[in-house]
Amino acid sequence: MIKGIGVDIIEVSRIQEAIEKYTDKFLNRIYTQKEQDYCNEFKDKKYVHYAARFAVKEAFSKAIGTGITQGFKFHNIATHNKENGEPIILLSDYFLEKYSNFKFHVTISHTDQNAIAVVIMEELN
């Protein structure tokens, strides 16, 4: 049964500006090291991938109904990719414990200017 849905769209330039202004402080607060390694593989397109992963975190926060201001910890959710490129959400710590009886479906799309993510929260029986 679907318990929540979240969507987020973000301008790539906003994430690029934050990374350029706050550098590692921003990166380490928002992204896991594995997410950073993945995004940095894309060199001149890395900001698109950072924006897409940020959109996933925002969409996830909406799907669970908290938003990012109510005790949300960015590091407790990470976006990884299966070998075929399909994005998946991995939870850790508090989120893993609290949402272990849910499956999260995610889809991401982006252009050079925008990234969008949709997260669906499904309760497992």
BALUM-636277 format. One line per 2 residues: their letters; for each residue x, y, z of N, C-alpha, C, O, CB. Coordinates in nm, 2 decimals, decimal comma, always signed. Glycine has a CB too. Example, Ala and Ser with C-alpha at 12.3 -4.5 7.8 and 13.67 -1.06 7.14 Angstrom:
<vofis>
as> +1,32/-0,57/+0,78/+1,23/-0,45/+0,78/+1,32/-0,33/+0,78/+1,42/-0,33/+0,85/+1,13/-0,45/+0,90 | +1,28/-0,22/+0,71/+1,37/-0,11/+0,71/+1,29/+0,00/+0,79/+1,34/+0,11/+0,80/+1,41/-0,06/+0,57
</vofis>
This chain:
<vofis>
mi> +0,08/-0,12/+0,00/+0,00/+0,00/+0,00/+0,09/+0,12/+0,00/+0,19/+0,13/+0,07/-0,10/+0,00/+0,12 | +0,05/+0,22/-0,08/+0,13/+0,35/-0,09/+0,10/+0,43/+0,03/-0,02/+0,45/+0,07/+0,09/+0,43/-0,22
kg> +0,20/+0,47/+0,10/+0,19/+0,55/+0,23/+0,23/+0,69/+0,21/+0,20/+0,78/+0,29/+0,26/+0,49/+0,34 | +0,31/+0,72/+0,10/+0,36/+0,86/+0,08/+0,42/+0,87/-0,05/+0,47/+0,78/-0,11/+0,46/+0,90/+0,19
ig> +0,42/+0,99/-0,10/+0,48/+1,03/-0,23/+0,55/+1,17/-0,21/+0,49/+1,26/-0,15/+0,38/+1,02/-0,35 | +0,66/+1,18/-0,27/+0,73/+1,31/-0,27/+0,79/+1,34/-0,40/+0,84/+1,25/-0,47/+0,83/+1,31/-0,16
vd> +0,80/+1,47/-0,43/+0,86/+1,51/-0,56/+0,94/+1,64/-0,53/+0,90/+1,72/-0,44/+0,75/+1,53/-0,67 | +1,05/+1,65/-0,60/+1,13/+1,77/-0,58/+1,20/+1,80/-0,71/+1,24/+1,72/-0,78/+1,23/+1,76/-0,47
ii> +1,20/+1,93/-0,75/+1,27/+1,98/-0,86/+1,37/+2,09/-0,81/+1,33/+2,17/-0,73/+1,18/+2,03/-0,98 | +1,49/+2,09/-0,86/+1,59/+2,19/-0,82/+1,67/+2,24/-0,94/+1,70/+2,16/-1,03/+1,68/+2,13/-0,71
ev> +1,71/+2,36/-0,93/+1,79/+2,42/-1,03/+1,94/+2,37/-1,00/+1,98/+2,39/-0,89/+1,78/+2,57/-1,04 | +2,00/+2,32/-1,10/+2,14/+2,27/-1,08/+2,23/+2,39/-1,03/+2,32/+2,37/-0,95/+2,20/+2,22/-1,22
sr> +2,21/+2,51/-1,08/+2,29/+2,62/-1,04/+2,29/+2,65/-0,89/+2,38/+2,70/-0,84/+2,24/+2,75/-1,12 | +2,17/+2,62/-0,83/+2,16/+2,65/-0,68/+2,26/+2,55/-0,61/+2,33/+2,59/-0,51/+2,02/+2,62/-0,63
iq> +2,26/+2,43/-0,65/+2,35/+2,33/-0,59/+2,50/+2,37/-0,62/+2,59/+2,36/-0,53/+2,32/+2,19/-0,63 | +2,53/+2,40/-0,74/+2,66/+2,44/-0,78/+2,71/+2,56/-0,70/+2,82/+2,56/-0,65/+2,67/+2,47/-0,93
ea> +2,63/+2,66/-0,69/+2,66/+2,78/-0,61/+2,69/+2,74/-0,46/+2,79/+2,79/-0,40/+2,55/+2,88/-0,61 | +2,61/+2,65/-0,40/+2,63/+2,61/-0,26/+2,76/+2,54/-0,25/+2,84/+2,56/-0,15/+2,51/+2,53/-0,21
ie> +2,79/+2,45/-0,34/+2,92/+2,37/-0,34/+3,04/+2,46/-0,35/+3,13/+2,45/-0,28/+2,92/+2,26/-0,44 | +3,03/+2,55/-0,45/+3,14/+2,64/-0,47/+3,16/+2,74/-0,36/+3,27/+2,78/-0,32/+3,12/+2,72/-0,60
ky> +3,05/+2,78/-0,29/+3,06/+2,88/-0,18/+3,11/+2,81/-0,05/+3,19/+2,86/+0,02/+2,93/+2,95/-0,16 | +3,05/+2,69/-0,02/+3,07/+2,63/+0,11/+3,16/+2,51/+0,10/+3,20/+2,45/+0,20/+2,94/+2,59/+0,17
td> +3,20/+2,47/-0,02/+3,29/+2,35/-0,05/+3,26/+2,23/+0,04/+3,14/+2,18/+0,05/+3,43/+2,39/-0,03 | +3,36/+2,18/+0,11/+3,35/+2,05/+0,18/+3,25/+2,06/+0,29/+3,18/+1,96/+0,33/+3,48/+2,01/+0,24
kf> +3,23/+2,18/+0,35/+3,13/+2,19/+0,46/+2,99/+2,15/+0,41/+2,92/+2,08/+0,48/+3,13/+2,34/+0,52 | +2,95/+2,20/+0,29/+2,82/+2,17/+0,23/+2,82/+2,02/+0,19/+2,73/+1,95/+0,22/+2,79/+2,26/+0,12
ln> +2,92/+1,98/+0,12/+2,93/+1,85/+0,06/+2,92/+1,74/+0,17/+2,84/+1,65/+0,16/+3,05/+1,82/-0,02 | +2,99/+1,76/+0,28/+2,99/+1,66/+0,39/+2,87/+1,66/+0,47/+2,84/+1,56/+0,54/+3,12/+1,68/+0,47
ri> +2,80/+1,77/+0,47/+2,67/+1,78/+0,55/+2,56/+1,72/+0,47/+2,47/+1,66/+0,54/+2,64/+1,93/+0,58 | +2,56/+1,72/+0,34/+2,45/+1,68/+0,26/+2,47/+1,54/+0,21/+2,38/+1,46/+0,21/+2,42/+1,77/+0,15
yt> +2,59/+1,51/+0,16/+2,61/+1,39/+0,08/+2,71/+1,29/+0,15/+2,80/+1,33/+0,22/+2,67/+1,42/-0,05 | +2,68/+1,16/+0,14/+2,77/+1,06/+0,19/+2,90/+1,06/+0,10/+2,90/+1,12/-0,01/+2,71/+0,92/+0,19
qk> +3,00/+1,00/+0,15/+3,13/+1,00/+0,07/+3,10/+0,92/-0,06/+3,16/+0,96/-0,17/+3,24/+0,93/+0,15 | +3,03/+0,81/-0,06/+3,00/+0,74/-0,18/+2,92/+0,82/-0,28/+2,95/+0,81/-0,40/+2,92/+0,61/-0,15
eq> +2,83/+0,90/-0,24/+2,76/+0,99/-0,33/+2,85/+1,09/-0,39/+2,84/+1,12/-0,51/+2,64/+1,06/-0,25 | +2,94/+1,15/-0,31/+3,04/+1,24/-0,36/+3,13/+1,18/-0,46/+3,16/+1,24/-0,57/+3,12/+1,30/-0,25
dy> +3,18/+1,06/-0,44/+3,26/+0,99/-0,53/+3,19/+0,97/-0,66/+3,25/+0,99/-0,77/+3,31/+0,85/-0,47 | +3,07/+0,92/-0,65/+2,99/+0,90/-0,78/+2,97/+1,03/-0,86/+3,00/+1,03/-0,98/+2,85/+0,84/-0,74
cn> +2,93/+1,14/-0,79/+2,91/+1,26/-0,87/+3,04/+1,32/-0,93/+3,04/+1,37/-1,04/+2,85/+1,37/-0,77 | +3,15/+1,30/-0,85/+3,27/+1,36/-0,90/+3,33/+1,28/-1,02/+3,41/+1,33/-1,09/+3,38/+1,36/-0,79
ef> +3,28/+1,16/-1,05/+3,32/+1,09/-1,17/+3,28/+1,16/-1,29/+3,34/+1,13/-1,40/+3,26/+0,94/-1,16 | +3,18/+1,24/-1,29/+3,13/+1,31/-1,41/+3,19/+1,44/-1,44/+3,15/+1,51/-1,54/+2,98/+1,33/-1,39
kd> +3,30/+1,48/-1,37/+3,38/+1,59/-1,40/+3,29/+1,72/-1,43/+3,24/+1,78/-1,33/+3,47/+1,57/-1,52 | +3,28/+1,76/-1,55/+3,21/+1,88/-1,59/+3,06/+1,87/-1,57/+2,99/+1,98/-1,58/+3,24/+1,92/-1,73
kk> +3,00/+1,75/-1,55/+2,86/+1,74/-1,53/+2,83/+1,70/-1,39/+2,71/+1,66/-1,36/+2,80/+1,63/-1,63 | +2,92/+1,71/-1,30/+2,90/+1,66/-1,16/+2,79/+1,73/-1,09/+2,72/+1,67/-1,00/+3,03/+1,67/-1,08
yv> +2,77/+1,86/-1,12/+2,67/+1,94/-1,04/+2,53/+1,89/-1,08/+2,44/+1,90/-0,99/+2,68/+2,09/-1,08 | +2,51/+1,84/-1,20/+2,38/+1,78/-1,23/+2,35/+1,66/-1,14/+2,24/+1,64/-1,10/+2,38/+1,74/-1,38
hy> +2,45/+1,58/-1,12/+2,43/+1,46/-1,04/+2,42/+1,49/-0,89/+2,34/+1,43/-0,82/+2,55/+1,36/-1,06 | +2,49/+1,59/-0,84/+2,47/+1,64/-0,71/+2,33/+1,69/-0,69/+2,26/+1,67/-0,59/+2,57/+1,75/-0,67
aa> +2,28/+1,77/-0,79/+2,14/+1,83/-0,78/+2,04/+1,71/-0,78/+1,94/+1,72/-0,70/+2,12/+1,92/-0,90 | +2,06/+1,61/-0,86/+1,97/+1,50/-0,86/+1,96/+1,43/-0,73/+1,85/+1,39/-0,68/+2,00/+1,40/-0,97
rf> +2,07/+1,41/-0,67/+2,08/+1,34/-0,54/+2,02/+1,43/-0,43/+1,95/+1,38/-0,33/+2,22/+1,30/-0,50 | +2,03/+1,56/-0,44/+1,97/+1,65/-0,34/+1,82/+1,64/-0,36/+1,74/+1,64/-0,26/+2,02/+1,79/-0,36
av> +1,77/+1,64/-0,48/+1,63/+1,63/-0,51/+1,57/+1,50/-0,45/+1,46/+1,50/-0,40/+1,60/+1,63/-0,66 | +1,65/+1,39/-0,46/+1,60/+1,26/-0,40/+1,58/+1,28/-0,25/+1,48/+1,24/-0,19/+1,70/+1,15/-0,43
ke> +1,68/+1,35/-0,18/+1,67/+1,36/-0,04/+1,54/+1,45/+0,00/+1,47/+1,42/+0,09/+1,80/+1,43/+0,02 | +1,52/+1,55/-0,08/+1,40/+1,64/-0,06/+1,27/+1,56/-0,08/+1,18/+1,57/+0,00/+1,41/+1,76/-0,15
af> +1,27/+1,49/-0,19/+1,15/+1,41/-0,22/+1,12/+1,30/-0,12/+1,01/+1,28/-0,08/+1,16/+1,34/-0,36 | +1,23/+1,24/-0,07/+1,21/+1,14/+0,04/+1,15/+1,21/+0,16/+1,06/+1,15/+0,23/+1,35/+1,08/+0,07
sk> +1,20/+1,33/+0,20/+1,15/+1,40/+0,32/+1,00/+1,43/+0,30/+0,93/+1,43/+0,40/+1,23/+1,52/+0,34 | +0,96/+1,45/+0,18/+0,82/+1,48/+0,16/+0,74/+1,35/+0,16/+0,63/+1,35/+0,21/+0,80/+1,55/+0,02
ai> +0,79/+1,24/+0,11/+0,72/+1,11/+0,11/+0,70/+1,06/+0,26/+0,60/+1,01/+0,28/+0,80/+1,01/+0,03 | +0,80/+1,09/+0,34/+0,78/+1,04/+0,48/+0,70/+1,14/+0,57/+0,67/+1,12/+0,68/+0,92/+1,02/+0,55
gt> +0,68/+1,26/+0,51/+0,59/+1,36/+0,57/+0,66/+1,45/+0,67/+0,59/+1,52/+0,75/+0,49/+1,29/+0,64 | +0,79/+1,46/+0,67/+0,86/+1,55/+0,77/+0,91/+1,67/+0,71/+0,92/+1,78/+0,78/+0,97/+1,47/+0,83
gi> +0,95/+1,67/+0,58/+1,03/+1,78/+0,52/+1,17/+1,77/+0,58/+1,20/+1,69/+0,66/+0,96/+1,92/+0,55 | +1,25/+1,86/+0,54/+1,39/+1,86/+0,58/+1,42/+1,93/+0,71/+1,54/+1,94/+0,75/+1,48/+1,91/+0,47
tq> +1,32/+1,99/+0,77/+1,35/+2,08/+0,88/+1,32/+2,01/+1,02/+1,36/+2,06/+1,12/+1,27/+2,20/+0,87 | +1,25/+1,90/+1,02/+1,20/+1,83/+1,14/+1,29/+1,71/+1,18/+1,25/+1,60/+1,17/+1,06/+1,79/+1,13
gf> +1,42/+1,74/+1,22/+1,51/+1,64/+1,26/+1,56/+1,55/+1,14/+1,62/+1,45/+1,16/+1,44/+1,55/+1,35 | +1,55/+1,60/+1,02/+1,59/+1,53/+0,90/+1,74/+1,53/+0,90/+1,81/+1,64/+0,91/+1,53/+1,59/+0,77
kf> +1,80/+1,41/+0,88/+1,95/+1,40/+0,87/+1,98/+1,35/+0,72/+1,95/+1,24/+0,69/+2,01/+1,31/+0,97 | +2,04/+1,44/+0,65/+2,07/+1,41/+0,51/+2,16/+1,29/+0,49/+2,14/+1,21/+0,39/+2,15/+1,53/+0,45
hn> +2,24/+1,26/+0,59/+2,33/+1,14/+0,57/+2,26/+1,01/+0,60/+2,32/+0,90/+0,57/+2,45/+1,15/+0,67 | +2,14/+1,01/+0,65/+2,07/+0,89/+0,67/+2,00/+0,83/+0,55/+1,93/+0,73/+0,55/+1,96/+0,91/+0,79
ia> +2,01/+0,91/+0,44/+1,95/+0,86/+0,31/+2,06/+0,89/+0,20/+2,12/+0,99/+0,20/+1,82/+0,93/+0,28 | +2,08/+0,79/+0,12/+2,18/+0,80/+0,01/+2,12/+0,74/-0,11/+2,04/+0,64/-0,11/+2,31/+0,73/+0,05
th> +2,16/+0,80/-0,22/+2,12/+0,75/-0,35/+2,23/+0,67/-0,42/+2,34/+0,73/-0,43/+2,06/+0,86/-0,45 | +2,21/+0,55/-0,45/+2,32/+0,47/-0,52/+2,25/+0,42/-0,65/+2,13/+0,44/-0,68/+2,37/+0,35/-0,43
nk> +2,33/+0,36/-0,73/+2,28/+0,30/-0,86/+2,31/+0,15/-0,87/+2,42/+0,11/-0,83/+2,34/+0,38/-0,98 | +2,21/+0,08/-0,92/+2,24/-0,06/-0,95/+2,33/-0,06/-1,07/+2,36/+0,04/-1,13/+2,11/-0,14/-0,98
en> +2,38/-0,18/-1,10/+2,47/-0,19/-1,22/+2,41/-0,14/-1,35/+2,48/-0,10/-1,44/+2,52/-0,34/-1,24 | +2,28/-0,16/-1,36/+2,21/-0,11/-1,48/+2,18/+0,04/-1,48/+2,12/+0,09/-1,58/+2,08/-0,19/-1,50
ge> +2,22/+0,11/-1,38/+2,20/+0,25/-1,37/+2,08/+0,29/-1,29/+2,06/+0,41/-1,26/+2,19/+0,31/-1,50 | +1,99/+0,20/-1,26/+1,87/+0,23/-1,18/+1,90/+0,29/-1,04/+1,98/+0,23/-0,97/+1,78/+0,10/-1,17
pi> +1,85/+0,40/-1,01/+1,87/+0,46/-0,88/+1,80/+0,38/-0,77/+1,69/+0,34/-0,79/+1,84/+0,61/-0,87 | +1,86/+0,37/-0,65/+1,80/+0,31/-0,54/+1,83/+0,40/-0,42/+1,93/+0,47/-0,41/+1,85/+0,16/-0,52
il> +1,75/+0,39/-0,32/+1,76/+0,46/-0,19/+1,82/+0,36/-0,09/+1,76/+0,25/-0,07/+1,63/+0,53/-0,14 | +1,92/+0,40/-0,02/+1,97/+0,33/+0,09/+1,96/+0,41/+0,22/+2,00/+0,53/+0,22/+2,12/+0,28/+0,07
ls> +1,90/+0,35/+0,32/+1,88/+0,42/+0,45/+1,98/+0,37/+0,55/+2,03/+0,26/+0,54/+1,74/+0,40/+0,50 | +2,02/+0,45/+0,65/+2,11/+0,42/+0,76/+2,06/+0,48/+0,89/+1,97/+0,57/+0,89/+2,25/+0,46/+0,72
dy> +2,12/+0,43/+0,99/+2,09/+0,48/+1,13/+1,94/+0,49/+1,16/+1,87/+0,39/+1,15/+2,16/+0,61/+1,15 | +1,90/+0,61/+1,20/+1,76/+0,63/+1,24/+1,66/+0,60/+1,13/+1,56/+0,53/+1,16/+1,75/+0,78/+1,28
fl> +1,69/+0,64/+1,01/+1,59/+0,61/+0,90/+1,58/+0,46/+0,87/+1,47/+0,41/+0,85/+1,63/+0,68/+0,78 | +1,69/+0,39/+0,88/+1,69/+0,25/+0,86/+1,60/+0,18/+0,96/+1,52/+0,09/+0,93/+1,83/+0,19/+0,86
ek> +1,61/+0,22/+1,08/+1,54/+0,16/+1,19/+1,39/+0,20/+1,18/+1,30/+0,11/+1,19/+1,59/+0,21/+1,33 | +1,36/+0,33/+1,16/+1,22/+0,38/+1,16/+1,14/+0,33/+1,04/+1,02/+0,30/+1,05/+1,22/+0,53/+1,16
ys> +1,21/+0,32/+0,92/+1,14/+0,29/+0,80/+1,17/+0,15/+0,74/+1,17/+0,13/+0,62/+1,17/+0,39/+0,69 | +1,21/+0,05/+0,83/+1,25/-0,08/+0,78/+1,13/-0,16/+0,72/+1,15/-0,25/+0,65/+1,31/-0,16/+0,90
nf> +1,01/-0,12/+0,76/+0,90/-0,19/+0,70/+0,84/-0,12/+0,58/+0,72/-0,14/+0,55/+0,79/-0,21/+0,81 | +0,92/-0,04/+0,52/+0,87/+0,03/+0,39/+0,98/+0,00/+0,28/+1,09/-0,02/+0,31/+0,86/+0,18/+0,42
kf> +0,92/+0,01/+0,16/+1,01/+0,01/+0,04/+1,00/+0,14/-0,02/+0,89/+0,20/-0,03/+0,97/-0,11/-0,06 | +1,11/+0,20/-0,07/+1,11/+0,33/-0,13/+1,15/+0,31/-0,28/+1,25/+0,25/-0,31/+1,20/+0,43/-0,06
hv> +1,06/+0,36/-0,36/+1,08/+0,36/-0,51/+1,13/+0,50/-0,55/+1,07/+0,60/-0,50/+0,95/+0,32/-0,59 | +1,23/+0,51/-0,63/+1,28/+0,64/-0,67/+1,30/+0,65/-0,82/+1,34/+0,55/-0,89/+1,41/+0,68/-0,60
ti> +1,27/+0,76/-0,88/+1,31/+0,79/-1,02/+1,37/+0,93/-1,02/+1,32/+1,02/-0,95/+1,19/+0,78/-1,11 | +1,47/+0,95/-1,11/+1,54/+1,08/-1,12/+1,54/+1,11/-1,27/+1,56/+1,02/-1,36/+1,68/+1,07/-1,06
sh> +1,54/+1,24/-1,30/+1,56/+1,29/-1,43/+1,63/+1,42/-1,42/+1,61/+1,50/-1,32/+1,43/+1,30/-1,51 | +1,70/+1,46/-1,53/+1,77/+1,59/-1,52/+1,80/+1,64/-1,66/+1,81/+1,56/-1,76/+1,90/+1,58/-1,44
td> +1,82/+1,77/-1,67/+1,87/+1,84/-1,78/+2,00/+1,91/-1,73/+2,04/+1,89/-1,62/+1,77/+1,94/-1,85 | +2,06/+1,99/-1,81/+2,17/+2,07/-1,77/+2,13/+2,17/-1,66/+2,22/+2,22/-1,59/+2,25/+2,13/-1,88
qn> +2,01/+2,21/-1,66/+1,96/+2,32/-1,58/+1,88/+2,27/-1,45/+1,88/+2,34/-1,35/+1,88/+2,42/-1,65 | +1,81/+2,16/-1,46/+1,72/+2,12/-1,36/+1,74/+1,97/-1,33/+1,78/+1,89/-1,42/+1,58/+2,15/-1,39
ai> +1,71/+1,93/-1,21/+1,70/+1,79/-1,17/+1,57/+1,77/-1,09/+1,52/+1,86/-1,02/+1,82/+1,75/-1,08 | +1,51/+1,65/-1,11/+1,38/+1,62/-1,05/+1,39/+1,48/-1,00/+1,45/+1,39/-1,06/+1,26/+1,64/-1,15
av> +1,32/+1,45/-0,89/+1,32/+1,32/-0,83/+1,18/+1,30/-0,77/+1,11/+1,39/-0,72/+1,42/+1,30/-0,72 | +1,13/+1,18/-0,79/+1,00/+1,13/-0,73/+1,03/+1,01/-0,64/+1,10/+0,92/-0,68/+0,90/+1,10/-0,84
vi> +0,98/+1,01/-0,52/+1,00/+0,90/-0,42/+0,86/+0,85/-0,38/+0,77/+0,93/-0,34/+1,09/+0,94/-0,30 | +0,84/+0,73/-0,39/+0,71/+0,66/-0,35/+0,75/+0,57/-0,23/+0,84/+0,49/-0,23/+0,64/+0,58/-0,46
me> +0,67/+0,59/-0,12/+0,69/+0,51/+0,00/+0,58/+0,40/+0,00/+0,46/+0,43/+0,01/+0,68/+0,60/+0,13 | +0,62/+0,28/+0,00/+0,53/+0,16/+0,00/+0,54/+0,08/+0,13/+0,65/+0,04/+0,17/+0,55/+0,07/-0,12
el> +0,43/+0,06/+0,20/+0,43/-0,02/+0,32/+0,44/-0,17/+0,28/+0,36/-0,21/+0,20/+0,31/+0,01/+0,41 | +0,53/-0,24/+0,34/+0,54/-0,38/+0,32/+0,45/-0,46/+0,41/+0,44/-0,42/+0,53/+0,69/-0,43/+0,33
n> +0,40/-0,57/+0,37/+0,31/-0,65/+0,45/+0,39/-0,74/+0,55/+0,33/-0,81/+0,63/+0,21/-0,73/+0,37
</vofis>
